[in-house]
Amino acid sequence: MKKQLSVLLVLVLLFSFGACATDNTGASGNSTPESSPTGSTTSESTAAADDAVAAIKAKGKIVMVTNAEFEPFEYKENDEIVGIDAEIAQKIAEKLGVELEITDIAFDSCVPSVQGGKADFAAAGMSITEDRMKNVDFTDNYFNASQMIIVGIDSDIKSREDLNGKVVGVQQGTTGDVYCTDEKKENDIEVAEVKRYGKGMDAVSDLIGGRVDAVVIDNFPADKLVEKNADKIVKLDEALTEEEYAIAVAKGSNLKDLINEVLRELDESGEMADILSKYISE
Amino acid sequence: MQQFFEELGTRLYDDFIYQERYMYIVKGLGNTVLITVFALLIGVILGVLIAVVRAVHAGDKSKLKLLNGICGLYLTVIRGTPMIVQLMIMYFAILKSADSLVVAVIAFGINSGAYVAEVIRSGIQSVDRGQTEAGRSLGLTQRQTMVRIVMPQAFRNVAPAIFNEFISLLKETSVAGYVGIQDLTKGGDIIRSITYDAFPPLLVVGAIYLVIVIGLTRILAVLERRFAKSDLR
């Protein structure tokens, strides 16, 4: 009896710790039951984000968080993280006159990282979605992308409809994941099972092994993955979605305006086009 | 205070009830139990085979030298490397095309076998030598003695330890999510990915493991008492 009581007390304690940690995960009282949850950060972190730019300048460095397994936007080469997002981040750091530090973590941990203040911004080929907007602010869009389907070379899946009843692999937390999981049941197709991996490469590896029938992932990473395994897999032409990539910052952070300025300057000077063509050779 | 509970209520609703998200945890639990049970089965079978080889060799160094060497190698490697590394090797390198659950059962089974083998070997060796001698002197062959006299007694000695291995294995399977297998832990993680809310799903997952382990420990205590009783003749 005593042991049961103490176990129960421990659980209650743990739970109340969890519930109290609102500044990390954020719980908004005004989210309606129909929509998906969790809203903005508490006023505590908003105050901190109030002059994020000044804080960064004082620190002398800016922290970017990303998932460096997403060629050509961010990937590892010779122990360094390179790619389109890495270059844009470098420009942002230069504009602020600080050093850039890139942290490489799981993709679905990027938003919580920014939300919790562990990083100043997230540049991870991240698409703007309503759910994400509840937790972070997005800059202007700097790239248009779409979700594509990769299948085995002799697969009988030729179009979107063929995905019905198939096993699809995705990277956990990406819009590919959201599309295939289709919680709001908006799609006209229904996959049999969604297998979620930590990185796109693992999903493709299972595609080649035959454990999944198709992989849904962003356009340009898809190209790179197919390039490396051109004899075994192929990318279908049909795009599943149209999305916009943007950089995520903490809610209310004035870093957003500064990044928008940088993006604008890169666009006008033609540097953005240079960066893109450096990594996307088409 | 009122608002706190309201918020908590909304979060709990969103994390579990909305769109039946609790199903990720339910399905994950099913997979975890499946993997654990079958892996334990394989582990025990493997463990018994290896333990017998090792015990026989220990009894008479001239017998089963090669087999014993192979077993020794297997034990050293499996016990010397992390489970997650073994799982990754099995999943990405060795069984590239097999169904994920099958790969998990095999990987965890092989890993479990190494630990169970040692437990069973000590159980076999703890059976009084007198039993073996009596069996042989009654005219039973080595094999008959082993199977009919030694093993049943050894098993009674090690049953609690194997149960412990079952409990260990249940918690070990939580790394299966790393290779995309949807077990209980991964189920909670998926909800976290969707809702950006970490505590409720993960706490619930932790609580489920806890409840199962406490339940199993209770059964273990009952088992141990039962076995001890038969010792008092």
Boltz contact constraints between the chains, C-beta under 6 A:
constraints:
  - contact:
      token1: [A, 11]
      token2: [B, 207]
      max_distance: 6.0
  - contact:
      token1: [A, 14]
      token2: [B, 203]
      max_distance: 6.0
  - contact:
      token1: [A, 15]
      token2: [B, 203]
      max_distance: 6.0
  - contact:
      token1: [A, 18]
      token2: [B, 199]
      max_distance: 6.0
  - contact:
      token1: [A, 18]
      token2: [B, 203]
      max_distance: 6.0
  - contact:
      token1: [A, 19]
      token2: [B, 8]
      max_distance: 6.0
  - contact:
      token1: [A, 25]
      token2: [B, 197]
      max_distance: 6.0
  - contact:
      token1: [A, 25]
      token2: [B, 198]
      max_distance: 6.0
  - contact:
      token1: [A, 27]
      token2: [B, 7]
      max_distance: 6.0
  - contact:
      token1: [A, 27]
      token2: [B, 11]
      max_distance: 6.0
  - contact:
      token1: [A, 29]
      token2: [B, 3]
      max_distance: 6.0
  - contact:
      token1: [A, 29]
      token2: [B, 6]
      max_distance: 6.0
  - contact:
      token1: [A, 29]
      token2: [B, 7]
      max_distance: 6.0
  - contact:
      token1: [A, 37]
      token2: [B, 14]
      max_distance: 6.0
  - contact:
      token1: [A, 37]
      token2: [B, 195]
      max_distance: 6.0
  - contact:
      token1: [A, 38]
      token2: [B, 195]
      max_distance: 6.0
  - contact:
      token1: [A, 38]
      token2: [B, 196]
      max_distance: 6.0
  - contact:
      token1: [A, 38]
      token2: [B, 197]
      max_distance: 6.0
  - contact:
      token1: [A, 108]
      token2: [B, 193]
      max_distance: 6.0
  - contact:
      token1: [A, 135]
      token2: [B, 196]
      max_distance: 6.0
  - contact:
      token1: [A, 172]
      token2: [B, 193]
      max_distance: 6.0
  - contact:
      token1: [A, 173]
      token2: [B, 193]
      max_distance: 6.0
  - contact:
      token1: [A, 183]
      token2: [B, 19]
      max_distance: 6.0
  - contact:
      token1: [A, 195]
      token2: [B, 180]
      max_distance: 6.0
  - contact:
      token1: [A, 197]
      token2: [B, 180]
      max_distance: 6.0
  - contact:
      token1: [A, 209]
      token2: [B, 96]
      max_distance: 6.0
  - contact:
      token1: [A, 209]
      token2: [B, 97]
      max_distance: 6.0
  - contact:
      token1: [A, 210]
      token2: [B, 97]
      max_distance: 6.0
